[in-house]
């Protein structure tokens, strides 16, 4: 009888210690500031002989 009462007590005690997870939305909205500057510089240099080859054979490219 004692073992049964101890088992019931331990079961009740352990079930009271179960972890809980709570998720709450923040009071203020989430604010994301993106200060992004994107600059792109493309420089293409073709030597004169390559330019002439392209002009002579436009079907190649």
Secondary structure, 3 states (H helix, E strand, C coil): CHHHHHHHHHHHHHHCCCCCCCCCCCCCCCCCCCCCCCCCCCCCCCCHHHHHHHHHCCCCC
